[in-house]
Amino acid sequence: MGHRPTLAVIDADGNDGDVKFVSEFSQEDAQVVDVSVAVQHTHTYTHIHSARVLAPRQPDRMDESLSSLIAIFASTSVIGLGIGFILSKFHLPYIWLHKVESESKHHGGELVAEVLKSHGIQHIFTLPGGHISPIIVAAEKLGIRIVDTRHEVTAVFAADAVARLSGSVGVAAVTAGPGLTNTITAVKNAQMAESPILIIGGAAAGLLKGRGALQDIDQMSLFKPLCKFCASVTCVRDIIPTVRQALQVAQSDTPGPVFIEFPIDVLYPYNMVAREVGMKGEAKSVMQKIVNWYLGNYLDNLFAGAWDPRDTKPLRVSIPFASPELVNQCIEIVSKAKKPVILLGSQATLPPTPVQDLRRALESLGIPCFLGGMTRGLLGTKSAIQMRQRRREALKEADVVILAGAVCDFRLSYGRTLPRSAKIIAINRNREQLYKNSDMFWKPRVSVLGDVATFIRDLAAGLSGGYQCDPEWVATLRERDNTKEAANTKMGEEEPEIHLNPVKVLQELEELLPPHAILVADGGDFVATAAYTVRPRGPLTWLDPGAFGTLGVGGGFALGAKLCRPEAEVWIIYGDGSLGYSLSEFDTYTRHKTPVIALVGNDAGWTQIAREQIPTFGSSVGCDLAHCDYHKAVEGLGGRGVLLGRGDNIKDKLQEAQRLYKEESVSVLVNTLIGKTKFREGSISV
C-alpha cells in the first residue's frame, strides 16, 4: 500500500478485506485492538458498533522485561560457552574426577604391551630407539618376543610375513623421525598386499611438537595416505582404547596397515615426565605462575585416570560376506558353464575361512584354477585342477570366469585378457579392486563385495552333487600345461655361454625341497623364472611382495616366516641385485637363531631391466653389477657360504647347503653364478 498508516479500521467481521487508513505509522509496530467507535473519514461518518482496529503498538513493561531477559540470557550464554571451552580445553572435569597417581612407577608402555598380549601378539619387530623403549621392555616382560633387525624396513616386512602366515596382526615398533620414514616402502607394500600390520611409532613430547625437538616431523601426514587408521595418543588413558581400535581396523573389511604415534611423554613414568616438563618450584611473576599452572595442567591431563581398569580384549572384527541371493545367482551361472576358469588372488587366503577349507571347496568344484600371489601352493605340488601355463589362451576360450580375489590390473592386462562373451563373477572385499578397470575393458555379470574364501566355500556347497566341470575342458588345459612344462624342462638343458643355466638350477632345487619348505621370492629375472619352475609345497608356503613389486622383501619375509613356522625349511630366492637390500639381516638370523637358506642367482646385473634397455637404447648403463663373493660376505655375519658355479654338481651343492643348515643350525647362502638364457625373452618390467 504506498503509504504508512497510523490507524486502520478492519471490517467489523475481523476480515482483511475492508481496511481504511487514516494516518502514518509502521505496520511492523502495530497491534490489533478491539474498539466500539464512530470514525470520521473525509466527508462521511461510518458508525461501527464493534470493530478491530490496527493501531500503533505502545511499549509496555512486559516488553522491557523481555528485552532484559534476552540480554541476560545472551550474556550468560557467552560466559557459559567461554567457561565450557576452558573446561573442555584443559580437561578440567576429567582431571577433577580422576586421580593422578604421581608416585606410581607404571608407564604407558605397559598398557601397550597388555593390549598386544591380549590380542595374541607373539612377536614385535623393531630397531630400538629411546622413544619406544618402554613398549619394548614391557612387551618382553609379558612374554612377547622382541626381534630387532638391522633396518626398520626389515622389521615391517617381517611383520607383514607374520600377518600373512598367522592370520593375525603383525607388529613393528620403530623410533620417531627417520625410524618411521625408513618404513614407508614396506608400509605401502603391506597396503597394496592387504596385510594387517600395526606400525608403532615414537614421537616428540606433545609440548615440544613443532618446536624443534629431536626427530620431530609431521609423521601423521606421511602415514595417512598409507594406512587405514592413524592416531596420535595424547594422554595415557587413551592408550588402551586406541590400540584396541587400531588392531580391529587392521583386520576389518579389506585388511591393511594401521599406525599409532606415541609421543614420548605418554610412555614414560610420571616422575620422569614431570622432571622433563620443567615447572619452576617457586613462581614469582604472574606470567610464571600462569606458565606453571599450564604445565601442571598438561601433566595432570597426561596421567589422570591412567591406571583405571580398562578392557584389553579384542574388539569384534567386521568382515563382509556375500548374501545368499548373490551366491544363488552365481550357482545358477556356474551350473550351466561348459568352460569355467577360476583365477585366485592373495585375498582368498584371508581369515576367517581356513585355507584347507578353501582347498577342499576348490577340489569339490573341479574347475580349472590359476593361482597367483599368496594362493600359490594352495592345491599342493600336483593337482588335477591347477594350471600354471598358458593362462591367456584358457581365458580366451572360457565361458565363465571367476575372479576370486584376482584384480584386473597390470597382472591381467587391465581386464583386456577377459573375453567379452564370458560371464564374469568378481569377488573382492575391496570395492575399488572389485571394479578395477571395469569401465574400460570388462564388465562383471555378478559382482560380490565379500570374503573370497567364504564365497567359494558356499558356492561349492550349493553345487555339490549337482555339477561336474566338463572333463574334456580340464583335459584340454592339462595337455597345454604339460606341453609348456615340457618345453621349460628342455630349456633347462641348454648350456649358456658362461656359468650355469638358471632354469636348470631351479629345476634341481624343485627336486630337493622338502614338504614343509617355505619359499620367499625377492628379485626380478631369477625370481620370475622360479615362479614358473619351482612348485610351492602347500597352502601359505609362498611369499612374494605382491602388486607393488617391491625389491628388498626377502630378509624380513624370511625372518617372519621362520618365526611363524620354526620347523619349516625357509628358502629365499634372491636376485643378486635384491640381495643388496637385506644382506645384513643374516646377522639378525644369527643373533635370533632363525636360520634360513638363501639361493642367490648371481648374473652380475639388473637383468630384467637390461633386457629391454640394451636393445631399445643401446646401453647397459646403471644395469651392471659384479660377480661379488656374497658367500664370503655372509660368513662375516655369522652364516655359512657355498659357491656354486660351472663344473659343480648342482644337486650336491644344494644338498651341502641343506646339510649345513640342519647340522649347524646356521643360515646358509648359496652364491650361484648364472648365465643368460632365452627363458624370459620378451618379458617386460613396466
N, C-alpha and C positions, 0 to 999 in steps of 0.2 A: 504494500500500500504506500505510496510515495512519501508520506509524512509520518511524524511520530505522535501518536495520540496521547492526550493526558487522561481523558475519560472516554470510555467506550461503553455503550449500553448494549448488552447482548439480549436477544429477544427473550420474552417472558418465559418461554418454554425451555430456556437454557441451551438452545442450539447456537451454532456458529453463524447461521445464515444472515441475520439482520443486525450487523454491527454498525453503530453510529459513532463517529469520532468527534470529539469536542475540541481538545487542545493537546499539546505535545507532551509525551513522556516516553521513556524507553519501555518497550513491551517486556524486555527481559526482567525489568524491575517491577513488573505489575503483579497484582494479586486480584483474585476474583472475590467480590463481596456481595452479599445479598442486601438489597435495599427496597424500599417502597416509596418512590418519589415521583414527582412530575418534572420532566426535564424539558427546558425550552430549547428548541433547535431552529435557528433562523427565525422565521415569522410564525411558526406553529408551535403549539404545545402538545406533547404526547404524554398522556396520562397512563402511568403503569402502576398497577396495584402492588405487584411484587415483581422484582426483576433481579438479574445478576449483573453486576457492574464490574468492568475491568478498570481498576484504579491503581495509582502509584503505590508500590509497596513501601511501607513505613518501617524503618528499623525498630527493632524491639530488643528487650533484654535477653530473650531467648537466642537471637542471632548473635549477640555479643558473647554470650556464654559458650555457644557452639564454636565460635571463632577461637576463643581462648582455649577450649579443649583441644581443638585441632592443633594449635600452636604447641601446646604442652605435649601432645602425643608425638608430634613430629620431632621436637627437640629430644624427648625421651628416647624415641626410636634411634635417632642418630647416636645418642650417647650409648644406648644398649648395643647397637651394632659395633661401635668402637670398642666397647668392653669385651664383647663376644669375640671380635677379631683378635684382640690382645690375648684373651684366654686361650683361644684356639692356636694362635701363632706360637705361643710359648708353652703349649700343652699343660697349662697350669692345673686344670681339673684332674687330669690323669696323675700328675705328679702329687697332688694333694691326697689322692685316694690310694696311691700305691707307694709302698715303702721303697726307699733307696737303701740297699744294704751296702753301705760304704766300707764295711770291714770284710766283706766276702772276698774269698780268693778265687771264686769261679770266674770264668771268662766266656766270651761268646763262641770261641772255637769249640768248646764242649757241646754247645747246643747244636752247632752244625753237625758235629760227629754223631750226636744222638739220633738226629733225623736220618742221616745216611745209614746208620746201623739198623734203624727200624725198617728201612726200605730194602734191607738185604744187600746193601752195597758191600762188596768184599775187597775191592781194590780202589785206591786213589793213585793216579799217576801224576807226577809233579816234577818240577825243578824248583828247589827251595828258594824262598825269599822271606825277608823279615815281615812283610805284610801279612803272610798267610801262615806263619809258624804255629800260632795257636790251634788252627784247624788240623794241621798235620800231626802235631803231637797228641792232641786229644783223640784223633781217629785211631792212631796206633794203640793207644791205651785201651780202646774198646775192641781191639782185635781186627781192625781193618788194615789190610796190608798196604803199606806205603811203598810205592815203586818210583824211585827217582831216575830220570832219564838224562841224557846229555844235551837235549834240546827240547824246548817247550812244544814244538810241533809234534815231536815223537810222543809226548805224553797224551796229546789229543788223539793222534792216530791209534794209540794203544787203547784209549777209552772207546773209540769208535769200534774197534775189533771186539772188545768185550761186549758192547751193546749188541752187535750183530750175532755173536755166538751164544750169548747167555739169555737174550730176550729181555734183559733188564736195562737199566741206565748205566752207561759208562761215565766215569767221573774223572775230571782232570782239574788240578788246582795249580795256579801259577801266580806269580807276583805281579805287581802293578806295572803299568807303562810298557816297557819293552818285553816284559814277560808275556803280557797279553798280546801285543802286536805280533809276536813270534808265532802265535797260534792261528792267525787269521786264515791261512790256506787250509789248514786241517778242519777248521770250523766250517768253512764254506764247502769243503768236500763232504762233511757229515750232513750238511743241509741238503745237498743235492743227492746224496745217497740215502737220505731219510733215516738217519741213525739217531736214536735218542741219547744224547750226551748232555751232561751238565758241566759247564765251564765255571769254575770258581775263581774269581779274580780279586786280588788285593787292590787297595786304593788308598789315596791320601786321606787323612782325617777330615771329617766333614767341615770343621772350622777352617781348614787350610786349603780347601779346593779352590783353584783359581788364583792362589796366592804365591805360586812358585814353589810348591812343595816338591820333594824328590819324587820323580816318576809320575807326576800328576798330569794327566791328559784327560780329554773328554772321551772316556772309554765307551760310554753308552752309545755315542753316535757311531762308533765303529761297529758295534755288535748288533744294533737294532736291525740293520738290513739282513743280518745273517741268522738271527735267532728267532724262534717262535715267541720267546718270553725273555724280557730283560728287566732287571730290578736292581736298585741300589738300596741297600739296607741302611736306614738312618738311626735306628736305635736297637738295643739288644733284644727287646721284647718282640720285635718283628722278625727275628732270625728264623724261628721255627715255622711260622705260617708261610714265610716266603720260600723257604727251601722245600716245604711240602708242595706248595703250588707249582714250583718250577719242575719238580720231579713228575708231577701229574701231567703238566702241559707237555713235557718232553715225550711222553708216551701216548698222548691222546691224538685222535684223528690221524693226520699224517705225522708220524714221529719226526723229531728233529732236534737240533741243539737248543739249549737254553743257557742263559748267562745270568749270574748273580755277582754283583760287585759288593765287596765287603770293605768299607773304609776301616782303616786300622784301629780306630777308636771304638768300634763295636766288637772287636775281637779280644782285646787285652783286658786284664782285671781293672777294677775301679781305681785302685791306688796308683797304678802306673799311668792310667789315662789322666787322673786328677793332677798328677805331677807334671804331665806334659801340657795340660791346659794352661797352666801358668798364672793362676789367680794370685794377686798380691795379698798378703795377710792383713795388713792394715792400710785401708784406703783412706787417703786424706782429702783428696779433692772430690767434688761432686761427680765429675766425669769418671774418676777412677772407681767410685762406688757403683756407678751405672755399669761400667765395664765388668766389674766383679760380679754384679748381680746377673748380668747376661751370661757370663762364663759359667757361673754356678747353676743357672737355669739350664744351660746347654748340657752340663754334666749330669744334672738330675734327670733330665729327659732321656739321656742315653741309657741310664740304668734303672729308671723307675719301672717296677714290675718285672725286672729282668728275669728273675728266677721263679716267678709264679709257675705252678704246674701247667703244662700245655700238652695236648695230644700230639704225638710224633708219628703216629701210624699213617700208612699211605692213604691218600685220597682216591676216590673212585676214578678210574681211567675211562675216558669216553672213546668208544670205537664205533664207527658207522658200519651198519650191516645192511645187506640187500633185503628189500621187502619180499615176502613170499610171492607177491604178484609178479615182481620182476623176475624172480627165479623161475616161476612157472612159465613166463613168457619165453625165457631162454631155453627152458626144457623143450618147449614146443618147437623152437627153431632148430636146436641140435638134433632132436629126434628125427628130423627129416633130412639131415645133412648126409651127403654122399662122400664128400671130400673135406672133412673138417681138419683144422690145424689149431693147436694151442701154442701161443708164444708166452712164455713165463718170464717175468721180471723179478727183481730182488724183493719187491714189496710182498710177493707171495710167501716169503719166509717169515713174515712178522707174526708175533702172537696176536690173538690167543690160540688159534688152531695150530697144534703141533705139526712140525714138518713131516713126521711119519704118517699122520692122518692125511695130509695133503698128498703124499706119495701114494697111499692106498687108494685115494679118490681118483687120482690120475690113471692108475693102473686099472681101476674098475671101469673108467670111461673108455680106455683103449684107443684114445685119439692120439695121433702123432704129435709129439711135443718138441719144440725147440727151446732150450734153456739158456738164459742169459744172467749175467751178474751173479748174485748170491744163490740162484737156483741151480747153478752148475753143480753136478753131483747129486742132485735131488733123487734121481732114479738109479743111482749106482753106476758102476762102470759098464755094465752090459744090460741094456733094456730094450725090449722089443719095440717100444713106442718112442724112445728118444732118438731124434735125428740130429746130427751135428753138421751136416754138409748140405749145400745147395738149397738153402732156405728160400732164396728168391724164386726159384722155379716152383717150389711147393706152394708158395703164396699165390703165385700167378694162376695156379690151377684150382685153388681151394674155393669151395662154395660157402663155407662158414669159417671165419677166423675169430678166435677168442683171444683178445689181448688181456691176459691175466697179469696185470701189473706192468706189462710192456708198454712203452711210451713211444709215440710217433715223433721222435726227434731225429737227430742225425743217424742214430743206430738203425732206424727203419726208413731212411731217406725221407724223413718228414711225412711219412704216410704214402709216398708215391709207390712203394712196393705192394701196397694193398690193392687188390683188384676191385674195380668199381662194381662188378657184378656180384661180389661176395657179400653175404650178410655178416656184418662185423659186430661182435659183442665186446664191449670195452668195460673193464672193471678196474677201478682205482680208488684209493681213499682220498686222493687229491683232485679237486675239481679241475684245476688248471692242467694237470698232467692228463686227466681223463679225456679232455677235449683238445689236446695239443695238436695244432695244425689241422683240425677238423674243418676249419673254414676254407681250406685251400685244396687239399689233395684227397681227403677221405671223409666219410660220414659214418658214424656208428648207427646200426639198426637199433641196438639197445645199449644204453649207457648206464652203468651201475656205479653209483658212488658208495662204495662199501669195501669191507675187508675182502681181499682176494681169496685167501685160502679157505675162508668160511664159505664163500660163494661157490668155489669149486667143489667143496665137500657137499654142499646142499644140492648142487647140480647133479653130481654123481648119484646121490641118494634118490633124487627124483627120476633118474633114468635107469636105475638098477633093475635088471631083469627085463627091460623093455627095449634096450638099444644096444646095438653092436656096430662098431665102426666097420666099414667095408674092408674086408681083409685084402682085397686087391689093391686098394688105395694105400694101405700100410705097406704092402709088399713092394709097390712101385717106389715109394720113398726109401724103403730099406735098400733096394737094389741100387738106387742112385747114391745113397750114403756109402754103401760098401765099395762102389766103384771109385768114388772120390778118396776114400780112405786108402784103398789100394794104390792109387796114384801118389798119394802123400808118402806112403811107405817106400815106394820106389824112389821118390826124390831123396829119401834119406840115404840111399845107396850111392848117390853121386859124390864125386870127390872134388872139393873146392881147390882152388889154386894153392892156397896156403891154409894151414891149420885144419880144424875139424869142421865137419858138416853139422850145423846146429840142429837140423832135423834129426839126424842120427843120435846125437847126444840126448835129446829129449825123448826119443823112442826108447833108448836104453833106460832112462830114468823111469819111464812108464812101466817097464817090466819089473823094476825093483821096489816101487813104492808099496809100503805095507797097507793093510786095510784101514788103519787108523790115522793115516797121514793127512796133514792139512797143508794146502798149497797157498802161498801168498804170492801174488803177482805184482811186480814192481818194475816196470820197464816199458820199452817200446817194441822194437822189432823182435827181439828174442822172446819176450813175453807173449807177443801176438802169435808167434809160431807155437809156443807152448799151449796156447788156448785151443789149437786145432790138433794137438798131438798128445798131450797128457790128459788123462781122464781123472777128475776128482773122484775120490773113493766112496763118498756118500753125502747125505744132506749136510749142509753147513761145513763143508771141508774145502771151500774155495773162497779166497778173499782177494778182491781187486778194488781199485779206488771207486769205480762206478762212472757215472756220466761226466764227471769233471775231468777225468783223465789225468789225475794228479800223479806226478812222479815224486818219489820220496816216502811213500806209504809203508814200504817194506819193513823198516826197523820197528816201527810202532805196531803195525798189524801183527807181526810175528810175536812180539812181546805179549800183546794182549791175548793172542791165540794160545800161546804156551801156558799162560797163567790160567786161562779158562779150562784148558784140557792138558794137564801136565803129562798124561800118558801118551799124548799124540807126538808123532814124529813130524815136526814143523819144518817145511822146506820153503825158503824164499827163492823165487826165481827172479833173479836180478839181470837187468842190463848193466853194462859197465858204467854207463852214464848215470843211471839212477842210483847205483851203489854209493856214489859220492855223497848223496844226501844223508845217509844214515850209517855209514861205515863205523863211526864212533860208537854206535849203540852196541857193538859187540862187547864193549866194556860193561854196558848195562846188563847184558846177558850173563857175563861172567860174575859180576857182583851179586846179582839176584838169583843166580843158579837156575837160569831159564835157558838151557842150551837149545840151539836151533842149527839147521844146516842151510847154507846159502850156496846156490848154484849160479855162478856169475857167467853170463855169456859175454866174453871179452873180445870184441871185434875192433877195439880202439877207435870208436867213433859213435856219433849220434846217427846211426844208420837209417833210422826211419825218416829222418829229416833229409839226410844226404841223398836218399833215393830219388827224391823229387828235385831237390835244389841243384844237384850237379847237371842233370840233363836239361833242366829248364834255364839255368843261369850260367852254367859252365864253371861253377866254382864250389869248392867244399868249405869255404871259409866259415869258421865257427863250428864246424861239424867234426873236426879231427881231434881225437884223443890219442893216448899212448897205451901200449900193452903193459900196463903197470903191474907190479908184483903185489897184487892185492892179497895173495896167500901169505906173503911175508908181513904185510901191514897188520893183518888180523891177529898174528901171534903176539904183537906188541900190545894188544888189547885183551889178552888172556885166552884167545881162541887157538885153534889149530888150522893150518892151511894145507891145501892139496893143490898141486899144479897138474892140470890135465891138458895135454897138447897132442900134436900129431905124433903118431908112433906109439902112444899109450893105449892100453886096453881100457876103453871107456867104462865097461862094466866093472872091472877090477878097481878102478879109481873111485867110482861112486860107492862101491861096497866098502872101500877103505874109509871113506868119509862116514858111512853109517857105523862102521866098527868103532872109530874114534869117538863118535857121538855117544854110543851106547856104553863103551867100556870106561871112558874117561869122564863122561858127563860134561863135556865141553862143547862149545859151539865150533862148527867146522865150516870153512869157506873153501869151495872148490872153484879155483880160478881157471875157467875153461876158455882156452884160446880158440876162437871160431873164425871161419872164413865166410865168404859170401855165397849165397845160393839164389835161385830164382823163385824160391818158395813164396816170398812175399811180393813178388813183382806185380806192379800195378796198384798196390795199396797206397793210400794217401794218409796224411797226418793232419788234415784240417777238415 
